[in-house]
Amino acid sequence: MERFVVQPASPLSGTVAVQGAKNSALKLMAAALLTTGTTRLYRVPDITDVTIMSEVLTAIGATVAREEDGALAITTPETLIPIAPYELVEKMRASVVVFGPLLARHGFARVSLPGGDDFGHRPIDIHLRAFGELGATFITEHGYVEGRCERLVGKELVFDFPSHTATDNVLMAAVLAKGTTVIENAAREPEVQDLAALLTSMGAKISGAGTSRIEIEGVDALMPVSHVTIPDRVEAATYLGAVGIAGGSIVLNGACASDMDMLLEKLVAMGMEIEREHDSITASASSRLRSVDISTLPYPGVATDYKPLLVTMLSVASGVAIASENVFAGRFGYIDELRRMGADITVEGHHAIVRGKLRLSGAQVRARDIRAGAALVLAGLVADGTTTISGVEHIDRGYERFTEKLRGIGVDIVREV
């Protein structure tokens, strides 16, 4: 199995080009199922999750190819095979977003119950309840959920939690429903806004994306278009964490600071210097970070994907902080790995008490999900000796050219078999 080998870092410097957002690209790819013809998506990262979603779409009957200009071209025929098989869906939870497009376009979908990162139970009940209110009926058997409808009919929906994935899924279903659908307590993430922008350019009628109330007036058909994916704010956060821990100054080209307001405020409170430009962020750290309390919340709060990175930063900051997880129960599995490296962290319920230390200690650790893996790489930058991270296949799911980009700003990291 492959692994990353990381040595302690000197102050970092250089420029990183931020990839397209993983959490947007996967939903944009699913949206291509809503129309016939070729949809072209630009700035789609070359990562494992995109490969898996490409395989899901291929199994459904679409053709997916990278073109010479970098576009990911998704061609969908008149008739699809509305079944998402277990062997693909179990690899990645986001695959469940094909449910909405298939129901809307074909009136039938058979999708395996989703898998993905192991950090707590994340049921799809909110998706199915919403589809049911729009007129679909379901049976669950043999590990699959099967949905049917004549044509979905718009209705006012109220989510009990602003689920990002459910908002995307229902949004895609509603654009071809009869009448008007309203989603109250919708997710507000930039990636939801990106999906709405694509759907609107395809001919959908959507208002309110980016707010807690989204209104969709159904149309009879959509057309294929070209679209550029927004920047990946979690990838940008990873490199911000690297310079915060190791010191120095870096520039993130293509980053969108306005999508990361709460995170950037936290980093400034920890002692980093942040300069915002139209499409870049310059980040510097000249002294040891200060501890601050953090609490994850749906957007525009601190994203749960940021928390492993922030906890790693706090583990070497001056002082004591409390990190609270309010989105996904069980997202503390990586803390045992940080403890192996000498971090002083105590978990009580959904809170982690982090007592900062001056340095960590290099050790053999294992990545258990995408962001936890990236956080362990960051920990290696401030650990005496060598840090070896196994489970790099998780990191590959979300980061394009990860070691190359890190080496470009001065990190001593190699990939070994």
C-alpha positions as CSV (number, residue, x, y, z in Angstrom):
1,M,0.0,0.0,0.0
2,E,1.2,3.5,-0.7
3,R,2.0,6.0,2.0
4,F,3.2,9.6,2.4
5,V,6.4,10.3,4.2
6,V,6.7,13.8,5.7
7,Q,9.6,15.6,7.3
8,P,9.4,18.6,9.6
9,A,9.0,21.8,7.5
10,S,10.9,25.1,7.4
11,P,8.8,28.3,6.7
12,L,6.8,27.8,3.5
13,S,6.7,30.0,0.5
14,G,5.3,29.9,-3.0
15,T,2.1,29.8,-4.9
16,V,-0.6,27.1,-5.1
17,A,-3.3,26.9,-7.8
18,V,-6.6,26.0,-6.1
19,Q,-8.5,23.2,-7.8
20,G,-12.2,23.1,-8.6
21,A,-14.5,22.2,-5.7
22,K,-14.9,18.5,-5.2
23,N,-18.2,19.0,-3.4
24,S,-19.5,21.0,-6.3
25,A,-18.1,19.0,-9.2
26,L,-19.7,15.7,-8.2
27,K,-23.2,17.3,-8.1
28,L,-22.6,19.2,-11.4
29,M,-21.7,15.8,-13.0
30,A,-25.0,14.3,-11.7
31,A,-26.9,17.3,-13.1
32,A,-25.8,16.3,-16.6
33,L,-28.3,13.4,-16.3
34,L,-31.2,15.9,-16.5
35,T,-30.7,16.5,-20.2
36,T,-29.6,14.9,-23.4
37,G,-26.5,15.8,-25.3
38,T,-23.1,16.9,-24.0
39,T,-22.5,19.0,-20.9
40,R,-19.0,20.3,-20.5
41,L,-17.6,21.0,-17.0
42,Y,-14.4,22.9,-16.6
43,R,-12.1,23.0,-13.6
44,V,-13.2,19.6,-12.5
45,P,-10.4,18.1,-10.3
46,D,-8.5,15.0,-11.3
47,I,-9.3,13.0,-8.1
48,T,-10.6,9.6,-7.2
49,D,-14.1,10.8,-6.3
50,V,-14.5,12.2,-9.8
51,T,-13.4,8.9,-11.2
52,I,-15.9,7.1,-9.1
53,M,-18.7,9.5,-10.1
54,S,-17.7,9.0,-13.8
55,E,-18.1,5.3,-13.3
56,V,-21.5,5.8,-11.7
57,L,-22.7,7.9,-14.7
58,T,-21.2,5.4,-17.2
59,A,-23.1,2.6,-15.5
60,I,-26.3,4.7,-15.8
61,G,-25.6,5.0,-19.6
62,A,-23.8,8.3,-20.0
63,T,-20.4,8.7,-21.6
64,V,-17.7,10.6,-19.7
65,A,-14.4,11.9,-21.2
66,R,-11.7,14.4,-20.6
67,E,-11.2,16.7,-23.6
68,E,-8.0,18.3,-24.8
69,D,-9.0,21.7,-23.4
70,G,-9.5,20.1,-19.9
71,A,-13.3,20.0,-20.0
72,L,-15.0,17.0,-18.5
73,A,-17.6,16.1,-21.2
74,I,-20.6,14.2,-20.1
75,T,-22.9,12.9,-22.9
76,T,-26.3,11.5,-21.9
77,P,-28.5,9.7,-24.4
78,E,-32.3,9.8,-24.6
79,T,-32.7,6.6,-22.5
80,L,-30.7,5.9,-19.4
81,I,-30.3,2.9,-17.2
82,P,-31.6,4.3,-13.9
83,I,-29.7,2.0,-11.6
84,A,-26.7,3.0,-9.5
85,P,-25.0,-0.2,-8.5
86,Y,-23.7,-1.1,-5.0
87,E,-20.1,-1.7,-6.0
88,L,-19.8,2.0,-7.0
89,V,-22.2,3.8,-4.6
90,E,-20.7,2.1,-1.5
91,K,-17.4,3.8,-2.4
92,M,-18.7,7.4,-2.2
93,R,-21.7,8.8,-0.4
94,A,-22.2,11.6,-2.9
95,S,-23.3,9.1,-5.5
96,V,-26.8,9.3,-3.9
97,V,-27.3,12.6,-5.8
98,V,-28.1,10.7,-9.0
99,F,-31.4,9.8,-7.3
100,G,-33.0,13.2,-7.9
101,P,-32.1,13.5,-11.6
102,L,-33.1,9.9,-12.4
103,L,-36.5,10.3,-10.7
104,A,-37.1,13.6,-12.4
105,R,-36.2,12.5,-15.9
106,H,-37.2,8.8,-15.9
107,G,-39.7,8.5,-13.1
108,F,-37.7,5.6,-11.7
109,A,-34.4,5.2,-9.8
110,R,-32.8,2.2,-8.1
111,V,-29.8,3.4,-6.0
112,S,-27.7,1.5,-3.5
113,L,-27.7,2.8,0.0
114,P,-24.6,5.1,0.2
115,G,-21.2,4.5,1.6
116,G,-18.3,7.0,1.9
117,D,-16.1,8.4,4.7
118,D,-16.5,6.7,8.1
119,F,-17.4,9.5,10.5
120,G,-20.8,8.8,11.7
121,H,-24.3,7.7,10.6
122,R,-25.7,9.9,7.9
123,P,-29.1,8.6,6.8
124,I,-30.8,9.7,3.5
125,D,-34.2,9.9,5.2
126,I,-34.4,13.6,4.5
127,H,-33.9,13.0,0.7
128,L,-36.6,10.3,0.6
129,R,-39.1,12.2,2.7
130,A,-38.8,15.2,0.3
131,F,-39.1,13.1,-2.8
132,G,-42.1,11.4,-1.2
133,E,-43.8,14.8,-0.7
134,L,-43.1,15.5,-4.3
135,G,-45.0,12.4,-5.3
136,A,-42.5,9.5,-5.4
137,T,-43.1,6.2,-3.7
138,F,-40.3,3.9,-2.4
139,I,-39.4,0.4,-1.4
140,T,-36.2,-0.6,0.2
141,E,-34.8,-4.1,-0.2
142,H,-31.6,-6.0,-0.7
143,G,-29.6,-2.9,0.1
144,Y,-31.2,-0.7,-2.5
145,V,-33.8,2.1,-2.5
146,E,-36.2,2.0,-5.4
147,G,-38.3,5.1,-6.2
148,R,-41.1,5.6,-8.7
149,C,-43.3,8.4,-9.8
150,E,-45.4,9.5,-12.8
151,R,-44.0,13.1,-12.7
152,L,-42.9,14.8,-9.6
153,V,-45.2,17.7,-8.5
154,G,-43.9,20.8,-6.8
155,K,-44.7,21.4,-3.1
156,E,-43.4,23.4,-0.2
157,L,-40.8,21.4,1.7
158,V,-39.3,22.2,5.1
159,F,-36.1,20.4,6.0
160,D,-35.5,19.6,9.6
161,F,-31.8,20.2,9.0
162,P,-30.1,22.2,6.2
163,S,-28.5,19.2,4.6
164,H,-26.1,20.1,1.8
165,T,-26.5,16.8,-0.1
166,A,-30.3,16.7,0.3
167,T,-30.6,20.3,-0.9
168,D,-28.7,19.4,-4.0
169,N,-30.6,16.2,-4.7
170,V,-34.0,17.8,-4.2
171,L,-33.0,20.9,-6.2
172,M,-32.1,18.7,-9.2
173,A,-35.4,16.7,-8.9
174,A,-37.5,19.9,-8.6
175,V,-36.3,21.6,-11.8
176,L,-38.3,19.1,-13.9
177,A,-41.2,18.8,-11.6
178,K,-44.7,20.1,-12.4
179,G,-45.4,23.4,-10.7
180,T,-43.4,25.2,-8.0
181,T,-41.2,23.7,-5.3
182,V,-40.0,25.6,-2.3
183,I,-37.2,24.3,0.0
184,E,-37.3,25.9,3.4
185,N,-34.2,25.6,5.7
186,A,-32.2,24.8,2.6
187,A,-28.4,24.5,2.7
188,R,-26.6,27.8,1.8
189,E,-23.2,26.6,0.8
190,P,-21.4,28.1,-2.2
191,E,-21.5,24.7,-3.9
192,V,-25.4,24.8,-3.8
193,Q,-25.2,28.2,-5.5
194,D,-22.8,26.7,-8.1
195,L,-25.2,23.9,-8.9
196,A,-28.1,26.3,-9.1
197,A,-26.0,28.5,-11.5
198,L,-25.5,25.4,-13.8
199,L,-29.1,24.4,-13.7
200,T,-30.2,28.0,-14.5
201,S,-27.9,28.1,-17.5
202,M,-29.5,24.8,-18.6
203,G,-32.9,26.5,-18.5
204,A,-34.1,25.9,-15.0
205,K,-36.0,28.6,-13.1
206,I,-34.5,29.0,-9.6
207,S,-34.4,31.8,-7.1
208,G,-33.0,32.1,-3.6
209,A,-30.0,29.8,-4.0
210,G,-27.5,30.8,-1.3
211,T,-30.4,31.6,1.1
212,S,-32.4,29.3,3.4
213,R,-35.4,29.5,1.0
214,I,-35.0,28.3,-2.5
215,E,-37.9,28.4,-5.0
216,I,-37.9,26.3,-8.1
217,E,-40.5,26.6,-10.9
218,G,-40.4,23.4,-12.9
219,V,-39.8,23.3,-16.6
220,D,-40.4,20.6,-19.2
221,A,-36.8,20.1,-20.4
222,L,-33.3,21.4,-20.0
223,M,-30.4,21.8,-22.5
224,P,-26.7,20.9,-22.1
225,V,-24.3,23.8,-21.5
226,S,-20.7,24.5,-20.5
227,H,-19.9,25.5,-16.9
228,V,-16.8,26.4,-14.8
229,T,-16.7,24.8,-11.3
230,I,-16.1,27.1,-8.3
231,P,-12.8,26.9,-6.3
232,D,-12.4,24.3,-3.7
233,R,-12.6,26.1,-0.3
234,V,-11.5,23.0,1.7
235,E,-8.4,22.5,-0.5
236,A,-7.6,26.2,0.0
237,A,-8.1,25.7,3.8
238,T,-5.6,22.8,3.8
239,Y,-2.8,25.0,2.4
240,L,-3.8,27.8,4.8
241,G,-3.4,25.3,7.6
242,A,0.0,24.3,6.3
243,V,1.4,27.8,6.4
244,G,-0.2,28.4,9.8
245,I,1.6,25.5,11.2
246,A,4.9,25.7,9.5
247,G,5.1,29.5,9.1
248,G,6.1,31.5,6.1
249,S,3.9,33.1,3.4
250,I,2.0,31.6,0.4
251,V,-0.4,32.7,-2.3
252,L,-3.5,30.7,-3.2
253,N,-4.4,31.5,-6.8
254,G,-8.0,31.0,-7.8
255,A,-9.2,31.0,-4.2
256,C,-12.5,32.7,-3.3
257,A,-12.1,34.5,0.1
258,S,-15.8,35.4,0.3
259,D,-16.7,31.7,0.4
260,M,-14.4,31.3,3.5
261,D,-15.3,34.3,5.6
262,M,-15.8,32.5,9.0
263,L,-12.6,30.3,8.5
264,L,-10.5,33.3,7.6
265,E,-11.8,35.2,10.7
266,K,-10.7,32.2,12.9
267,L,-7.3,32.1,11.3
268,V,-6.7,35.8,11.9
269,A,-7.8,35.3,15.5
270,M,-5.1,32.6,15.7
271,G,-2.5,35.1,14.6
272,M,-2.3,34.6,10.9
273,E,-2.2,37.5,8.4
274,I,-4.7,37.2,5.6
275,E,-4.8,39.4,2.5
276,R,-7.8,39.0,0.2
277,E,-7.8,39.7,-3.5
278,H,-10.5,39.2,-6.2
279,D,-9.4,35.7,-7.0
280,S,-6.5,35.0,-4.6
281,I,-5.5,34.8,-0.9
282,T,-2.1,35.6,0.5
283,A,-1.6,34.0,3.9
284,S,1.4,34.5,6.3
285,A,2.3,33.2,9.8
286,S,5.3,34.7,11.5
287,S,4.9,33.3,15.1
288,R,3.3,30.5,17.0
289,L,-0.5,30.3,16.6
290,R,-2.9,31.2,19.4
291,S,-5.7,28.9,20.6
292,V,-9.3,29.8,19.8
293,D,-12.5,27.9,20.3
294,I,-14.2,26.5,17.2
295,S,-17.6,25.1,16.6
296,T,-18.8,23.5,13.3
297,L,-22.1,24.6,11.9
298,P,-23.8,24.6,8.5
299,Y,-22.7,27.3,6.1
300,P,-21.9,30.2,6.7
301,G,-20.5,28.7,9.9
302,V,-17.2,26.8,10.2
303,A,-17.5,23.8,7.9
304,T,-17.1,20.3,9.4
305,D,-14.5,19.6,6.7
306,Y,-12.3,22.3,8.2
307,K,-12.3,20.8,11.7
308,P,-9.6,18.2,11.4
309,L,-7.3,20.8,9.9
310,L,-8.1,23.3,12.7
311,V,-7.7,20.7,15.4
312,T,-4.3,19.9,14.1
313,M,-3.4,23.6,14.1
314,L,-4.7,23.9,17.7
315,S,-2.6,21.0,18.8
316,V,0.5,23.1,18.4
317,A,-1.0,26.5,19.3
318,S,-0.4,28.4,22.5
319,G,-3.1,27.8,25.0
320,V,-6.2,25.6,25.4
321,A,-9.2,25.4,23.0
322,I,-12.5,23.5,22.7
323,A,-13.4,22.2,19.3
324,S,-17.1,21.2,19.0
325,E,-18.6,19.1,16.3
326,N,-22.3,19.9,15.6
327,V,-22.7,18.5,12.1
328,F,-21.5,14.8,12.0
329,A,-21.5,12.7,15.1
330,G,-18.3,10.6,15.4
331,R,-16.0,12.8,13.4
332,F,-13.2,12.5,15.9
333,G,-11.5,9.3,14.7
334,Y,-8.4,11.1,13.6
335,I,-7.7,12.3,17.1
336,D,-6.3,9.0,18.2
337,E,-3.8,9.3,15.3
338,L,-2.8,12.8,16.5
339,R,-2.4,11.5,20.0
340,R,0.1,9.0,18.6
341,M,2.1,12.0,17.5
342,G,2.0,13.4,21.0
343,A,-1.0,15.8,20.7
344,D,-2.8,16.5,24.0
345,I,-6.4,16.1,23.1
346,T,-9.3,14.9,25.2
347,V,-12.7,14.1,23.7
348,E,-15.9,14.6,25.8
349,G,-19.1,13.9,23.8
350,H,-19.0,16.1,20.7
351,H,-16.3,18.4,22.2
352,A,-12.5,18.0,21.9
353,I,-10.3,19.8,24.4
354,V,-7.0,20.7,22.8
355,R,-4.0,21.7,24.9
356,G,-1.4,23.1,22.5
357,K,2.1,21.8,22.6
358,L,5.2,23.4,21.1
359,R,6.0,20.4,18.8
360,L,4.6,17.0,17.9
361,S,6.5,13.7,17.4
362,G,6.8,11.9,14.1
363,A,5.0,8.5,14.0
364,Q,3.3,6.0,11.8
365,V,-0.4,7.1,11.4
366,R,-3.3,6.2,9.2
367,A,-5.7,8.4,7.3
368,R,-9.3,7.3,7.9
369,D,-11.1,9.9,5.7
370,I,-10.1,12.6,3.2
371,R,-9.7,15.6,5.5
372,A,-8.3,13.6,8.5
373,G,-5.6,12.3,6.1
374,A,-4.7,15.9,5.0
375,A,-4.7,17.0,8.7
376,L,-2.2,14.2,9.5
377,V,0.1,15.5,6.7
378,L,-0.1,18.9,8.3
379,A,0.8,17.5,11.6
380,G,3.9,16.0,10.1
381,L,5.1,19.6,9.3
382,V,5.6,20.4,13.0
383,A,6.6,16.9,14.2
384,D,10.2,16.0,15.1
385,G,11.4,13.1,13.0
386,T,9.6,11.3,10.2
387,T,5.8,11.0,9.9
388,T,4.4,8.2,7.7
389,I,0.8,8.4,6.7
390,S,-0.9,5.3,5.3
391,G,-4.4,5.1,3.8
392,V,-3.5,7.7,1.2
393,E,-6.2,6.4,-1.0
394,H,-8.6,8.5,1.1
395,I,-6.6,11.6,0.5
396,D,-6.6,10.9,-3.2
397,R,-10.4,11.1,-3.2
398,G,-10.3,14.9,-2.6
399,Y,-6.9,16.3,-3.5
400,E,-5.4,16.8,-6.9
401,R,-1.6,16.6,-7.2
402,F,-1.3,16.9,-3.4
403,T,2.3,16.0,-2.9
404,E,3.3,18.1,-6.0
405,K,1.5,21.2,-4.7
406,L,3.0,20.8,-1.2
407,R,6.5,20.4,-2.5
408,G,6.0,23.5,-4.6
409,I,5.7,25.6,-1.3
410,G,8.6,23.9,0.4
411,V,7.1,20.8,2.1
412,D,9.4,17.7,2.3
413,I,6.9,15.0,1.3
414,V,7.3,11.9,-0.9
415,R,4.9,9.2,-1.9
416,E,6.2,5.7,-1.4
417,V,4.9,2.2,-2.1
